[in-house]
Each structure stands twice: as C-alpha cells, then as structure tokens.
C-alpha cells in the first residue's frame, strides 16, 4: 500500500511538473514574441537613428529651397548630423587657431528623458506647441520672444528627432518645413 501511495505521489509530481513545463514554455514563447516585436520596432527606428543616411541633404534642400553645402556626422556619433548651409575652414577664430564650420541645421536622434528637458526649458521661457501640418506627433518650441528655435518629432518610447539651427542657418519656419518632410519620410517607412 505504501508503494502505491509513493508511486501515485511520484506520478502526481511528474504530471504537475509537466504542466508547469508547458506553462513555462508558453510564457517563454510570449517573452520571445515580445522581444521579437521589440526588436522589430528597434530595427524600424534604427534607420532614423542613422540620421545623415536616413535623411539625405536633398530632403532638407527640398524643404527649405536652399542648398546644403556639406553634411557631417557629429563626433558624438551617427545619431547626430550637421547640415551646413555655408562652410569655411576658417569659420571660427579662436586663440588656438581657426576652426572649420558654418551655419548649420543640427538633427539629433534623441533617446534621453524628453520630459525632463521640456520641464527645464519651460522654466526658462520656452513654449511647447504642436503644428497640425506635420503628419506625426510633434513639438514646436518657441523662445520668450515667440520665435521658433527647435522642432521635435515624437517617435515613441522616449525617442525623439530634434531639429534646430545654429548661427541663423535657417529660420524657425524652415525648421517646421524640415519637420514636415522628415515626418512624411518616416510615415512612408522609406
């Protein structure tokens, strides 16, 4: 009788273990499926993260009607791209010699805490608005004299594409035009 009870207990343990194994496989498949979906989303936005290659200078030229004379990946990495509207080897005169550069549009694929930056900028007078002519979620930032100084496209999951200018390369309205073109390209998935 003892042997039968032990044998039954053994089978119950085996069967309950098999059930857990099946459930764990189902959970494992769900986790793998979630990871695959996450990877697919990462691959989809990874192209945008290689800014200079994903957004060629011709796209910006068509938006602003002005030539881009040089495109340069920032020393910070491929998620930063500088589009120069003018360029000179002696653009910046410093005590240590001349540095190359010029007026430029800077595009950054940003994965930092946008909400924190937004709160900081708002305390310093920046107003965040949206522009309905841009075909995806966006922000248009205006300074305390109501001039556009930056635009941002919301890519989701704390991913943004920031577009700003340095040294009057373009106008604030041009930043909105560039954001429109970028949004069209992203939405088309090209």
JOPECOR-V386774 format. One record per backbone hydrogen bond with DSSP energy under -1.0 kcal/mol. CO is the residue of the C=O (numbers start at 1). NH is the residue of the N-H. If there is no record, write none. Layout:
BEGIN
co->CO nh->NH
co->CO nh->NH
END
This chain:
BEGIN
co->1 nh->5
co->2 nh->6
co->3 nh->7
co->4 nh->8
co->5 nh->9
co->6 nh->10
co->7 nh->11
co->8 nh->12
co->9 nh->13
co->10 nh->14
co->11 nh->15
co->12 nh->16
co->13 nh->17
co->14 nh->18
co->15 nh->19
co->16 nh->20
co->17 nh->21
co->18 nh->22
co->19 nh->23
co->20 nh->24
co->21 nh->25
co->22 nh->26
co->23 nh->27
co->24 nh->28
co->25 nh->29
co->26 nh->30
co->27 nh->31
co->28 nh->32
co->29 nh->33
co->30 nh->34
co->31 nh->35
co->32 nh->36
co->33 nh->37
co->34 nh->38
co->35 nh->39
co->36 nh->40
co->37 nh->41
co->38 nh->42
co->39 nh->43
co->40 nh->44
co->41 nh->45
co->42 nh->46
co->45 nh->49
co->47 nh->50
co->49 nh->51
co->50 nh->54
co->51 nh->55
co->56 nh->59
co->57 nh->61
co->58 nh->62
co->59 nh->63
co->60 nh->64
co->61 nh->65
co->70 nh->84
co->72 nh->82
co->74 nh->77
co->77 nh->80
co->78 nh->51
co->79 nh->109
co->80 nh->74
co->81 nh->107
co->82 nh->72
co->83 nh->105
co->84 nh->69
co->84 nh->70
co->88 nh->91
co->88 nh->101
co->92 nh->99
co->94 nh->97
co->97 nh->94
co->99 nh->92
co->101 nh->88
co->103 nh->85
co->103 nh->86
co->104 nh->166
co->105 nh->83
co->106 nh->164
co->107 nh->81
co->108 nh->162
co->110 nh->160
co->112 nh->114
co->113 nh->117
co->114 nh->118
co->115 nh->119
co->116 nh->120
co->117 nh->121
co->118 nh->122
co->119 nh->123
co->121 nh->126
co->122 nh->125
co->127 nh->142
co->129 nh->140
co->131 nh->134
co->137 nh->154
co->139 nh->152
co->140 nh->129
co->141 nh->149
co->141 nh->150
co->142 nh->127
co->143 nh->146
co->147 nh->143
co->150 nh->141
co->151 nh->163
co->152 nh->139
co->153 nh->161
co->159 nh->155
co->160 nh->110
co->161 nh->153
co->162 nh->108
co->163 nh->151
co->164 nh->106
co->166 nh->104
co->171 nh->175
co->172 nh->176
co->173 nh->177
co->174 nh->178
co->175 nh->179
co->176 nh->180
co->177 nh->181
co->178 nh->182
co->179 nh->183
co->180 nh->184
co->181 nh->185
co->182 nh->186
co->183 nh->187
co->184 nh->188
co->185 nh->190
END
